[in-house]
Amino acid sequence: MIVHLSLGRNDKDLIAWKKALPKMTFSWYVREIIRADRKGKVLELPLETEEVMDGEVYETKLYFTGKEEIVFIRTVPKGKRNKRIKEVIRHHLEQNRKYLAVQKARDEVTSARDSEVAVNTSNDDMSDEYKEMLRRMSGK
């Protein structure tokens, strides 16, 4: 089954994502996104983007061969397929962005904890050295 997908002026985010993907992979990613969505899962996606010029549009064909994708497409009325496919893609991209933001925050917290421990350890060492120097200076 072939579905025509139009990406226009309101779809800069999708155009930017599509442009960043390797050639001939957009349709494959959309098929995989729909499969994952039908199972209630989120597909891990590359989130790189390219710059999009004003007025840039894409007309693309999506090739659906699997039963899950064809069932999904047929359940959506013809006049609303473009909108629904874009919603599903955006949902998966947004979930990937949220996941990466959470991972980045966790990494920053872990990094802060590691450096905090290192600072505390070195401060304790310095204070022991300082105490020893004071003890020697006082003659005790």
SEKOL-969794 format. One record per residue: residue in three letters; chain; x, y, z of N, C-alpha, C in turn; residue number from 0. Coordinates in steps of 0.02 Angstrom, whole numbers, plus 32768, in hexadecimal, padded with zeros to 4 digits. Layout:
{code:ALA	unit:A	n_u:X	n_v:Y	n_w:Z	ca_u:X	ca_v:Y	ca_w:Z	c_u:X	c_v:Y	c_w:Z	pos:NUM}
...
% end
This chain:
{code:MET	unit:A	n_u:802B	n_v:7FC6	n_w:8000	ca_u:8000	ca_v:8000	ca_w:8000	c_u:802D	c_v:803E	c_w:8000	pos:0}
{code:ILE	unit:A	n_u:801C	n_v:806D	n_w:7FD6	ca_u:8043	ca_v:80AB	ca_w:7FD0	c_u:8018	c_v:80E5	c_w:7FE9	pos:1}
{code:VAL	unit:A	n_u:8035	n_v:810E	n_w:8015	ca_u:8012	ca_v:8149	ca_w:802F	c_u:803C	c_v:8186	c_w:801F	pos:2}
{code:HIS	unit:A	n_u:801B	n_v:81B9	n_w:8004	ca_u:803D	ca_v:81F8	ca_w:7FF4	c_u:803D	c_v:8223	c_w:8033	pos:3}
{code:LEU	unit:A	n_u:8078	n_v:823B	n_w:8047	ca_u:807E	ca_v:8265	ca_w:8082	c_u:8099	c_v:82AA	c_w:806D	pos:4}
{code:SER	unit:A	n_u:8074	n_v:82DE	n_w:807E	ca_u:8088	ca_v:8322	ca_w:806E	c_u:80A2	c_v:8344	c_w:80AD	pos:5}
{code:LEU	unit:A	n_u:80E0	n_v:835D	n_w:80A9	ca_u:80FD	ca_v:8383	ca_w:80E0	c_u:8103	c_v:83CB	c_w:80C8	pos:6}
{code:GLY	unit:A	n_u:80DE	n_v:83F8	n_w:80E8	ca_u:80DB	ca_v:843D	ca_w:80D2	c_u:80F6	c_v:846E	c_w:8105	pos:7}
{code:ARG	unit:A	n_u:80DF	n_v:84AC	n_w:8100	ca_u:80FA	ca_v:84E2	ca_w:8129	c_u:80EF	c_v:84D9	c_w:8174	pos:8}
{code:ASN	unit:A	n_u:80BC	n_v:84B2	n_w:8187	ca_u:80AF	ca_v:84A6	ca_w:81CE	c_u:80D5	c_v:8469	c_w:81E8	pos:9}
{code:ASP	unit:A	n_u:80FD	n_v:844A	n_w:81BE	ca_u:811F	ca_v:840C	ca_w:81D1	c_u:816B	c_v:8414	c_w:81D0	pos:10}
{code:LYS	unit:A	n_u:8183	n_v:844F	n_w:81E2	ca_u:81CC	ca_v:845B	ca_w:81E1	c_u:81F2	c_v:8428	c_w:820C	pos:11}
{code:ASP	unit:A	n_u:81D4	n_v:8416	n_w:8245	ca_u:81F5	ca_v:83E6	ca_w:8271	c_u:81FE	c_v:83A2	c_w:824E	pos:12}
{code:LEU	unit:A	n_u:81CB	n_v:838C	n_w:822B	ca_u:81CF	ca_v:834C	ca_w:8209	c_u:81FD	c_v:834F	c_w:81CC	pos:13}
{code:ILE	unit:A	n_u:81FB	n_v:8387	n_w:81A9	ca_u:8228	ca_v:8390	ca_w:816F	c_u:8271	c_v:8390	c_w:8187	pos:14}
{code:ALA	unit:A	n_u:827F	n_v:83B3	n_w:81BD	ca_u:82C3	ca_v:83B6	ca_w:81D9	c_u:82DB	c_v:8370	c_w:81EC	pos:15}
{code:TRP	unit:A	n_u:82AE	n_v:8349	n_w:820A	ca_u:82C0	ca_v:8305	ca_w:821E	c_u:82CA	c_v:82D9	c_w:81E1	pos:16}
{code:LYS	unit:A	n_u:829D	n_v:82DE	n_w:81B0	ca_u:82A2	ca_v:82B6	ca_w:8173	c_u:82E3	c_v:82C5	c_w:814F	pos:17}
{code:LYS	unit:A	n_u:82F6	n_v:8304	n_w:814A	ca_u:8333	ca_v:8317	ca_w:8127	c_u:8372	c_v:82FB	c_w:8148	pos:18}
{code:ALA	unit:A	n_u:836F	n_v:82F2	n_w:8189	ca_u:83AA	ca_v:82D9	ca_w:81AE	c_u:83B2	c_v:828E	c_w:81A8	pos:19}
{code:LEU	unit:A	n_u:837D	n_v:826B	n_w:8197	ca_u:8380	ca_v:8223	ca_w:8190	c_u:83A7	c_v:820F	c_w:8152	pos:20}
{code:PRO	unit:A	n_u:83C7	n_v:81D5	n_w:8154	ca_u:83E8	ca_v:81BD	ca_w:8117	c_u:83B4	c_v:81B5	c_w:80DF	pos:21}
{code:LYS	unit:A	n_u:83CA	n_v:81BE	n_w:80A1	ca_u:839C	ca_v:81B8	ca_w:8068	c_u:8379	c_v:8174	c_w:8069	pos:22}
{code:MET	unit:A	n_u:833A	n_v:8177	n_w:8055	ca_u:8311	ca_v:813A	ca_w:804C	c_u:82FF	c_v:8118	c_w:808F	pos:23}
{code:THR	unit:A	n_u:8304	n_v:813A	n_w:80C7	ca_u:82F3	ca_v:811A	ca_w:8107	c_u:82B4	c_v:8137	c_w:8127	pos:24}
{code:PHE	unit:A	n_u:829B	n_v:816F	n_w:810E	ca_u:8261	ca_v:818F	ca_w:812D	c_u:8225	c_v:8160	c_w:812F	pos:25}
{code:SER	unit:A	n_u:8216	n_v:8141	n_w:80F7	ca_u:81DD	ca_v:8113	ca_w:80F3	c_u:81E7	c_v:80D9	c_w:8124	pos:26}
{code:TRP	unit:A	n_u:8224	n_v:80BF	n_w:8129	ca_u:8232	ca_v:8088	ca_w:8157	c_u:8226	c_v:809D	c_w:819F	pos:27}
{code:TYR	unit:A	n_u:823E	n_v:80D9	n_w:81B2	ca_u:8233	ca_v:80F2	ca_w:81F6	c_u:81E9	c_v:80FB	c_w:8204	pos:28}
{code:VAL	unit:A	n_u:81C3	n_v:8115	n_w:81D4	ca_u:817B	ca_v:811F	ca_w:81DF	c_u:8159	c_v:80DC	c_w:81E9	pos:29}
{code:ARG	unit:A	n_u:816B	n_v:80AA	n_w:81C1	ca_u:814E	ca_v:8067	ca_w:81CB	c_u:815E	c_v:804C	c_w:8210	pos:30}
{code:GLU	unit:A	n_u:819D	n_v:8053	n_w:8226	ca_u:81B0	ca_v:803B	ca_w:8268	c_u:818D	c_v:8061	c_w:82A0	pos:31}
{code:ILE	unit:A	n_u:8185	n_v:80A2	n_w:8296	ca_u:8161	ca_v:80CB	ca_w:82C8	c_u:811A	c_v:80B3	c_w:82CF	pos:32}
{code:ILE	unit:A	n_u:80F9	n_v:80A7	n_w:8297	ca_u:80B3	ca_v:808F	ca_w:8298	c_u:80AF	c_v:804B	c_w:82B9	pos:33}
{code:ARG	unit:A	n_u:80DD	n_v:801E	n_w:82A9	ca_u:80DE	ca_v:7FDC	ca_w:82CA	c_u:80E5	c_v:7FE2	c_w:8315	pos:34}
{code:ALA	unit:A	n_u:8114	n_v:800B	n_w:832B	ca_u:811F	ca_v:8014	ca_w:8373	c_u:80E2	c_v:8034	c_w:8393	pos:35}
{code:ASP	unit:A	n_u:80C5	n_v:8066	n_w:8372	ca_u:808A	ca_v:8088	ca_w:838D	c_u:8050	c_v:8058	c_w:8395	pos:36}
{code:ARG	unit:A	n_u:8046	n_v:802C	n_w:8365	ca_u:800F	ca_v:7FFB	ca_w:8369	c_u:8019	c_v:7FCC	c_w:83A5	pos:37}
{code:LYS	unit:A	n_u:8056	n_v:7FC2	n_w:83BA	ca_u:8065	ca_v:7F96	ca_w:83F3	c_u:8069	c_v:7FBD	c_w:8434	pos:38}
{code:GLY	unit:A	n_u:805D	n_v:7FFF	n_w:8431	ca_u:8060	ca_v:8029	ca_w:846D	c_u:80A7	c_v:8038	c_w:8484	pos:39}
{code:LYS	unit:A	n_u:80D7	n_v:8032	n_w:8457	ca_u:811D	ca_v:8040	ca_w:8467	c_u:8134	c_v:807E	c_w:8443	pos:40}
{code:VAL	unit:A	n_u:816F	n_v:8096	n_w:8456	ca_u:818D	ca_v:80CF	ca_w:8435	c_u:81CE	c_v:80B8	c_w:8415	pos:41}
{code:LEU	unit:A	n_u:81D5	n_v:80C8	n_w:83D6	ca_u:8211	ca_v:80B4	ca_w:83B1	c_u:824A	c_v:80E5	c_w:83BF	pos:42}
{code:GLU	unit:A	n_u:8285	n_v:80CA	n_w:83CB	ca_u:82C0	ca_v:80F5	ca_w:83D5	c_u:82D5	c_v:8110	c_w:8391	pos:43}
{code:LEU	unit:A	n_u:82D9	n_v:8153	n_w:838C	ca_u:82E5	ca_v:8173	ca_w:834D	c_u:8323	c_v:81A0	c_w:834F	pos:44}
{code:PRO	unit:A	n_u:8344	n_v:81A9	n_w:8317	ca_u:8379	ca_v:81DC	ca_w:8314	c_u:8357	c_v:8221	c_w:8315	pos:45}
{code:LEU	unit:A	n_u:8372	n_v:824F	n_w:833B	ca_u:8351	ca_v:8290	ca_w:8343	c_u:8376	c_v:82C9	c_w:8321	pos:46}
{code:GLU	unit:A	n_u:83A7	n_v:82BB	n_w:82F9	ca_u:83CA	ca_v:82EF	ca_w:82D5	c_u:839A	c_v:8312	c_w:82A6	pos:47}
{code:THR	unit:A	n_u:83A6	n_v:8352	n_w:829A	ca_u:837C	ca_v:8377	ca_w:826B	c_u:83A8	c_v:83A2	c_w:823E	pos:48}
{code:GLU	unit:A	n_u:838C	n_v:83B5	n_w:8207	ca_u:83AD	ca_v:83E1	ca_w:81D7	c_u:8388	c_v:8424	c_w:81D6	pos:49}
{code:GLU	unit:A	n_u:83A7	n_v:8456	n_w:81BB	ca_u:8387	ca_v:8497	ca_w:81B5	c_u:8354	c_v:8494	c_w:817D	pos:50}
{code:VAL	unit:A	n_u:831B	n_v:84B5	n_w:8188	ca_u:82E5	ca_v:84B6	ca_w:8157	c_u:82DA	c_v:84FE	c_w:813F	pos:51}
{code:MET	unit:A	n_u:82D8	n_v:8506	n_w:80FF	ca_u:82CC	ca_v:8548	ca_w:80E1	c_u:8281	c_v:8558	c_w:80E2	pos:52}
{code:ASP	unit:A	n_u:8270	n_v:8597	n_w:80E7	ca_u:822A	ca_v:85AB	ca_w:80E4	c_u:820C	c_v:8595	c_w:80A1	pos:53}
{code:GLY	unit:A	n_u:81D0	n_v:8579	n_w:80A5	ca_u:81AE	ca_v:8564	ca_w:8069	c_u:81C3	c_v:8520	c_w:804F	pos:54}
{code:GLU	unit:A	n_u:81F1	n_v:84FF	n_w:8072	ca_u:8208	ca_v:84BD	ca_w:805C	c_u:81D0	c_v:848A	c_w:8069	pos:55}
{code:VAL	unit:A	n_u:81C2	n_v:8462	n_w:8037	ca_u:818E	ca_v:842F	ca_w:803E	c_u:81A8	c_v:83ED	c_w:8023	pos:56}
{code:TYR	unit:A	n_u:818A	n_v:83B8	n_w:803A	ca_u:819C	ca_v:8376	ca_w:8021	c_u:815C	c_v:8350	c_w:8012	pos:57}
{code:GLU	unit:A	n_u:815D	n_v:832F	n_w:7FDA	ca_u:8129	ca_v:8300	ca_w:7FC7	c_u:814C	c_v:82BD	c_w:7FC5	pos:58}
{code:THR	unit:A	n_u:8135	n_v:828E	n_w:7FED	ca_u:8157	ca_v:824F	ca_w:7FF1	c_u:8125	c_v:8216	c_w:7FF0	pos:59}
{code:LYS	unit:A	n_u:813C	n_v:81DD	n_w:7FDB	ca_u:8112	ca_v:81A1	ca_w:7FDB	c_u:812A	c_v:8174	c_w:8013	pos:60}
{code:LEU	unit:A	n_u:80FA	n_v:8158	n_w:8037	ca_u:8109	ca_v:8128	ca_w:806B	c_u:80F0	c_v:80E4	c_w:8053	pos:61}
{code:TYR	unit:A	n_u:811B	n_v:80B3	n_w:8058	ca_u:810A	ca_v:806F	ca_w:8041	c_u:80FC	c_v:8043	c_w:807E	pos:62}
{code:PHE	unit:A	n_u:80BF	n_v:802C	n_w:8083	ca_u:80AB	ca_v:8001	ca_w:80BA	c_u:809F	c_v:7FBA	c_w:80A0	pos:63}
{code:THR	unit:A	n_u:80C2	n_v:7F8B	n_w:80BD	ca_u:80BC	ca_v:7F45	ca_w:80A7	c_u:80A5	c_v:7F17	c_w:80DF	pos:64}
{code:GLY	unit:A	n_u:80AF	n_v:7F2C	n_w:811D	ca_u:809D	ca_v:7F02	ca_w:8156	c_u:8054	c_v:7F08	c_w:8169	pos:65}
{code:LYS	unit:A	n_u:803A	n_v:7ED3	n_w:8185	ca_u:7FF4	ca_v:7ED1	ca_w:8198	c_u:7FE2	c_v:7F09	c_w:81CA	pos:66}
{code:GLU	unit:A	n_u:800D	n_v:7F14	n_w:81FD	ca_u:7FFE	ca_v:7F46	ca_w:8230	c_u:7FF7	c_v:7F8C	c_w:8212	pos:67}
{code:GLU	unit:A	n_u:8025	n_v:7F9D	n_w:81E5	ca_u:8023	ca_v:7FE0	ca_w:81C8	c_u:7FE6	c_v:7FE9	c_w:819B	pos:68}
{code:ILE	unit:A	n_u:7FD6	n_v:7FB5	n_w:8173	ca_u:7F9D	ca_v:7FBA	ca_w:8146	c_u:7F5C	c_v:7FBF	c_w:816D	pos:69}
{code:VAL	unit:A	n_u:7F56	n_v:7F99	n_w:81A3	ca_u:7F1A	ca_v:7F9D	ca_w:81CD	c_u:7F14	c_v:7FE3	c_w:81EA	pos:70}
{code:PHE	unit:A	n_u:7F4D	n_v:7FFF	n_w:8202	ca_u:7F4D	ca_v:8042	ca_w:821E	c_u:7F35	c_v:8075	c_w:81EA	pos:71}
{code:ILE	unit:A	n_u:7F52	n_v:8071	n_w:81AE	ca_u:7F41	ca_v:80A1	ca_w:8178	c_u:7EF8	c_v:809A	c_w:8165	pos:72}
{code:ARG	unit:A	n_u:7EDF	n_v:805F	n_w:8160	ca_u:7E9A	ca_v:8055	ca_w:814B	c_u:7E68	c_v:806B	c_w:8180	pos:73}
{code:THR	unit:A	n_u:7E7C	n_v:806E	n_w:81BF	ca_u:7E4E	ca_v:8084	ca_w:81F4	c_u:7E47	c_v:80D0	c_w:81F5	pos:74}
{code:VAL	unit:A	n_u:7E76	n_v:80F3	n_w:81D4	ca_u:7E74	ca_v:813C	ca_w:81D3	c_u:7E51	c_v:8151	c_w:8192	pos:75}
{code:PRO	unit:A	n_u:7E1E	n_v:817C	n_w:8196	ca_u:7DFE	ca_v:8194	ca_w:8158	c_u:7E30	c_v:81B4	c_w:8129	pos:76}
{code:LYS	unit:A	n_u:7E26	n_v:81AB	n_w:80E7	ca_u:7E56	ca_v:81C3	ca_w:80B5	c_u:7E69	c_v:820C	c_w:80BD	pos:77}
{code:GLY	unit:A	n_u:7E3A	n_v:8237	n_w:80CB	ca_u:7E4A	ca_v:827F	ca_w:80D1	c_u:7E70	c_v:8291	c_w:810F	pos:78}
{code:LYS	unit:A	n_u:7E78	n_v:8263	n_w:813D	ca_u:7E9A	ca_v:8272	ca_w:817C	c_u:7EDA	c_v:824A	c_w:8186	pos:79}
{code:ARG	unit:A	n_u:7EEF	n_v:8224	n_w:8155	ca_u:7F2A	ca_v:81FA	ca_w:815C	c_u:7F6A	c_v:8222	c_w:8166	pos:80}
{code:ASN	unit:A	n_u:7F73	n_v:8256	n_w:813E	ca_u:7FAE	ca_v:8280	ca_w:8145	c_u:7FB5	c_v:829A	c_w:818D	pos:81}
{code:LYS	unit:A	n_u:7F7E	n_v:82B7	n_w:81A5	ca_u:7F7E	ca_v:82D4	ca_w:81E8	c_u:7F8E	c_v:829F	c_w:821D	pos:82}
{code:ARG	unit:A	n_u:7F6E	n_v:8265	n_w:8218	ca_u:7F77	ca_v:8230	ca_w:824A	c_u:7FBF	c_v:8214	c_w:8249	pos:83}
{code:ILE	unit:A	n_u:7FDA	n_v:820A	n_w:820E	ca_u:801F	ca_v:81F0	ca_w:8209	c_u:804F	c_v:8222	c_w:8227	pos:84}
{code:LYS	unit:A	n_u:8046	n_v:8262	n_w:8219	ca_u:8071	ca_v:8296	ca_w:8236	c_u:806B	c_v:8298	c_w:8282	pos:85}
{code:GLU	unit:A	n_u:802F	n_v:8290	n_w:829C	ca_u:8025	ca_v:828F	ca_w:82E5	c_u:804C	c_v:8255	c_w:8305	pos:86}
{code:VAL	unit:A	n_u:8049	n_v:821B	n_w:82E6	ca_u:806C	ca_v:81E0	ca_w:8301	c_u:80B7	c_v:81EC	c_w:82FF	pos:87}
{code:ILE	unit:A	n_u:80D1	n_v:8206	n_w:82C8	ca_u:8119	ca_v:8214	ca_w:82C3	c_u:812D	c_v:8246	c_w:82F8	pos:88}
{code:ARG	unit:A	n_u:8108	n_v:827D	n_w:82FE	ca_u:8118	ca_v:82B0	ca_w:832F	c_u:8117	c_v:8295	c_w:8376	pos:89}
{code:HIS	unit:A	n_u:80E6	n_v:8269	n_w:8384	ca_u:80E2	ca_v:824B	ca_w:83C7	c_u:8122	c_v:8225	c_w:83D7	pos:90}
{code:HIS	unit:A	n_u:813A	n_v:81FE	n_w:83A8	ca_u:8177	ca_v:81D6	ca_w:83B4	c_u:81B5	c_v:8203	c_w:83B9	pos:91}
{code:LEU	unit:A	n_u:81B8	n_v:8236	n_w:838F	ca_u:81F1	ca_v:8264	ca_w:8394	c_u:81F1	c_v:8288	c_w:83D8	pos:92}
{code:GLU	unit:A	n_u:81B7	n_v:829E	n_w:83EE	ca_u:81B1	ca_v:82C1	ca_w:842F	c_u:81C4	c_v:8292	c_w:8469	pos:93}
{code:GLN	unit:A	n_u:81AE	n_v:8255	n_w:8466	ca_u:81BF	ca_v:8225	ca_w:849B	c_u:820A	c_v:8218	c_w:849C	pos:94}
{code:ASN	unit:A	n_u:8229	n_v:8215	n_w:8462	ca_u:8272	ca_v:820C	ca_w:845F	c_u:8296	c_v:8249	c_w:847C	pos:95}
{code:ARG	unit:A	n_u:827D	n_v:8285	n_w:846D	ca_u:829C	ca_v:82C2	ca_w:8488	c_u:8296	c_v:82C4	c_w:84D4	pos:96}
{code:LYS	unit:A	n_u:825C	n_v:82B1	n_w:84EE	ca_u:8252	ca_v:82B0	ca_w:8537	c_u:8281	c_v:827D	c_w:8557	pos:97}
{code:TYR	unit:A	n_u:8287	n_v:8243	n_w:8539	ca_u:82B3	ca_v:820F	ca_w:8553	c_u:82FC	c_v:8228	c_w:8555	pos:98}
{code:LEU	unit:A	n_u:8312	n_v:8248	n_w:851F	ca_u:8356	ca_v:8262	ca_w:851E	c_u:8360	c_v:8299	c_w:8551	pos:99}
{code:ALA	unit:A	n_u:832D	n_v:82C2	n_w:855C	ca_u:8333	ca_v:82F8	ca_w:858F	c_u:833A	c_v:82D9	c_w:85D4	pos:100}
{code:VAL	unit:A	n_u:8314	n_v:82A5	n_w:85E2	ca_u:8318	ca_v:8284	ca_w:8623	c_u:835C	c_v:8263	c_w:862B	pos:101}
{code:GLN	unit:A	n_u:8375	n_v:8242	n_w:85F6	ca_u:83B7	ca_v:8223	ca_w:85F9	c_u:83ED	c_v:8257	c_w:8605	pos:102}
{code:LYS	unit:A	n_u:83E8	n_v:8290	n_w:85E3	ca_u:8419	ca_v:82C5	ca_w:85EB	c_u:8418	c_v:82E0	c_w:8633	pos:103}
{code:ALA	unit:A	n_u:83DC	n_v:82E9	n_w:864F	ca_u:83D7	ca_v:8301	ca_w:8694	c_u:83F5	c_v:82CF	c_w:86C4	pos:104}
{code:ARG	unit:A	n_u:83E8	n_v:828F	n_w:86B9	ca_u:8405	ca_v:825A	ca_w:86E4	c_u:8451	c_v:825A	c_w:86E0	pos:105}
{code:ASP	unit:A	n_u:846B	n_v:8262	n_w:86A3	ca_u:84B4	ca_v:8264	ca_w:869A	c_u:84D2	c_v:829F	c_w:86BE	pos:106}
{code:GLU	unit:A	n_u:84B0	n_v:82D9	n_w:86BB	ca_u:84CA	ca_v:8315	ca_w:86DC	c_u:84C9	c_v:830B	c_w:8728	pos:107}
{code:VAL	unit:A	n_u:8494	n_v:82EC	n_w:8742	ca_u:8490	ca_v:82E0	ca_w:878A	c_u:84C7	c_v:82B0	c_w:879F	pos:108}
{code:THR	unit:A	n_u:84D1	n_v:827B	n_w:8778	ca_u:8506	ca_v:824B	ca_w:8787	c_u:854A	c_v:826C	c_w:8785	pos:109}
{code:SER	unit:A	n_u:8554	n_v:8295	n_w:8752	ca_u:8594	ca_v:82B8	ca_w:874B	c_u:859F	c_v:82E8	c_w:8786	pos:110}
{code:ALA	unit:A	n_u:856A	n_v:830B	n_w:879A	ca_u:8570	ca_v:8339	ca_w:87D3	c_u:857F	c_v:8313	c_w:8813	pos:111}
{code:ARG	unit:A	n_u:855F	n_v:82DA	n_w:881C	ca_u:856D	ca_v:82B1	ca_w:8858	c_u:85B5	c_v:8299	c_w:8858	pos:112}
{code:ASP	unit:A	n_u:85CD	n_v:8281	n_w:881F	ca_u:8611	ca_v:8269	ca_w:881A	c_u:8643	c_v:82A0	c_w:882A	pos:113}
{code:SER	unit:A	n_u:8638	n_v:82DB	n_w:880F	ca_u:8667	ca_v:8312	ca_w:881C	c_u:865F	c_v:832B	c_w:8864	pos:114}
{code:GLU	unit:A	n_u:8623	n_v:8327	n_w:8880	ca_u:8619	ca_v:833B	ca_w:88C5	c_u:863F	c_v:830C	c_w:88F4	pos:115}
{code:VAL	unit:A	n_u:863C	n_v:82CB	n_w:88E5	ca_u:8660	ca_v:829B	ca_w:890E	c_u:86AB	c_v:82A8	c_w:8909	pos:116}
{code:ALA	unit:A	n_u:86C2	n_v:82B6	n_w:88CC	ca_u:870A	ca_v:82C3	ca_w:88C3	c_u:871E	c_v:8301	c_w:88E9	pos:117}
{code:VAL	unit:A	n_u:86F5	n_v:8335	n_w:88E7	ca_u:8705	ca_v:8373	ca_w:890A	c_u:8706	c_v:8367	c_w:8955	pos:118}
{code:ASN	unit:A	n_u:86D4	n_v:8343	n_w:896E	ca_u:86D2	ca_v:8336	ca_w:89B6	c_u:870E	c_v:830C	c_w:89CC	pos:119}
{code:THR	unit:A	n_u:8721	n_v:82DC	n_w:89A5	ca_u:875A	ca_v:82B2	ca_w:89B5	c_u:8799	c_v:82DC	c_w:89B8	pos:120}
{code:SER	unit:A	n_u:87A3	n_v:8306	n_w:8986	ca_u:87E0	ca_v:832E	ca_w:8986	c_u:87DF	c_v:8362	c_w:89BE	pos:121}
{code:ASN	unit:A	n_u:87A4	n_v:837C	n_w:89CF	ca_u:879F	ca_v:83AB	ca_w:8A06	c_u:87B1	c_v:8389	c_w:8A48	pos:122}
{code:ASP	unit:A	n_u:879A	n_v:834B	n_w:8A51	ca_u:87AB	ca_v:8327	ca_w:8A8D	c_u:87F7	c_v:831C	c_w:8A92	pos:123}
{code:ASP	unit:A	n_u:8816	n_v:830A	n_w:8A5B	ca_u:885E	ca_v:8300	ca_w:8A5A	c_u:8883	c_v:8341	c_w:8A6B	pos:124}
{code:MET	unit:A	n_u:886C	n_v:8377	n_w:8A4E	ca_u:888B	ca_v:83B8	ca_w:8A5B	c_u:8883	c_v:83CB	c_w:8AA5	pos:125}
{code:SER	unit:A	n_u:8849	n_v:83BF	n_w:8AC0	ca_u:883F	ca_v:83D2	ca_w:8B05	c_u:886B	c_v:83A9	c_w:8B34	pos:126}
{code:ASP	unit:A	n_u:8877	n_v:8369	n_w:8B23	ca_u:88A4	ca_v:8340	ca_w:8B4C	c_u:88EC	c_v:835A	c_w:8B48	pos:127}
{code:GLU	unit:A	n_u:8900	n_v:836D	n_w:8B0A	ca_u:8943	ca_v:8388	ca_w:8B03	c_u:8949	c_v:83CA	c_w:8B29	pos:128}
{code:TYR	unit:A	n_u:8916	n_v:83F3	n_w:8B24	ca_u:8917	ca_v:8433	ca_w:8B47	c_u:891A	c_v:8429	c_w:8B93	pos:129}
{code:LYS	unit:A	n_u:88F3	n_v:83F9	n_w:8BAC	ca_u:88F4	ca_v:83EA	ca_w:8BF3	c_u:8939	c_v:83D2	c_w:8C09	pos:130}
{code:GLU	unit:A	n_u:8957	n_v:83A7	n_w:8BE0	ca_u:899A	ca_v:838E	ca_w:8BF0	c_u:89CD	c_v:83C7	c_w:8BF1	pos:131}
{code:MET	unit:A	n_u:89C8	n_v:83F6	n_w:8BC2	ca_u:89F6	ca_v:842E	ca_w:8BC0	c_u:89ED	c_v:845A	c_w:8BFF	pos:132}
{code:LEU	unit:A	n_u:89AF	n_v:8467	n_w:8C11	ca_u:89A2	ca_v:848E	ca_w:8C4E	c_u:89BD	c_v:846B	c_w:8C8C	pos:133}
{code:ARG	unit:A	n_u:89B4	n_v:8429	n_w:8C8F	ca_u:89CE	ca_v:8402	ca_w:8CC9	c_u:8A19	c_v:8409	c_w:8CCD	pos:134}
{code:ARG	unit:A	n_u:8A3D	n_v:8403	n_w:8C93	ca_u:8A86	ca_v:8409	ca_w:8C94	c_u:8A9C	c_v:844F	c_w:8CA7	pos:135}
{code:MET	unit:A	n_u:8A78	n_v:8481	n_w:8C8F	ca_u:8A8B	ca_v:84C6	ca_w:8C9E	c_u:8A81	c_v:84D6	c_w:8CE8	pos:136}
{code:SER	unit:A	n_u:8A51	n_v:84B8	n_w:8D06	ca_u:8A44	ca_v:84C6	ca_w:8D4C	c_u:8A74	c_v:849E	c_w:8D79	pos:137}
{code:GLY	unit:A	n_u:8A97	n_v:846D	n_w:8D5B	ca_u:8AC8	ca_v:8448	ca_w:8D82	c_u:8AA8	c_v:840E	c_w:8DA8	pos:138}
{code:LYS	unit:A	n_u:8A6D	n_v:83FD	n_w:8D9B	ca_u:8A4D	ca_v:83C5	ca_w:8DBF	c_u:8A59	c_v:8384	c_w:8D9E	pos:139}
% end
